[in-house]
Amino acid sequence: MNYNKFFKIAIYIFLIAIFTFFIFFTYNIEENKETVKLSSCIDGDTARFYINGIDKKVRFIGINAPEIEGNEMELGLKSKDFVCDYLKNAKEITLQHDPKSDNEDKYGRLLYWIFVDGKLLEEEIVKNGYARVSYIYDDYLYVDELFNAQDYAKNQKIGIWSK
């Protein structure tokens, strides 16, 4: 058998497999996205969106913002204002399900990554000190971005990290 020919065939098969995997992986990530309209803001990590025309409550994956009542009320209200301004001024809001996340949390809220005009909203919230990275139960899609944003906010002493 001609080893040169065998080697060339093996390389072609390997390249086709890599190309197919890349196309499949990219397709699946994009497949999980849907464009929605804002219904209302709730707080710094939850909002309501019209998904396929139905008003649904959505909890943002991977973050936890201060509550708008209790001892964190001031920071909670600032977080809510930041998120509401961001969402209300959006030209396009896109939700993306994470394949490693549950579809809903224990309160029945849908779990999604939120993109506003192409930017990951959770990352912007954390980077501006309005939430911390939390509820990471698996190797979610954008965890590295969230931890980098949190490190930035901590180092700059922004928002919840200012004390």
Secondary structure, 3 states (H helix, E strand, C coil): CCHHHHHHHHHHHHHHHHHHHHHHHHHHHHHCEEEEEEEEEEECCEEEEEECCEEEEEEECCEECCCCCHHHHHHHHHHHHHHHHHHHCCCCEEEECCCCCCCECCCCCEEEEEEECCEEHHHHHHHCCCCEECCCCCCCCCHHHHHHHHHHHHHHCCHHHCC
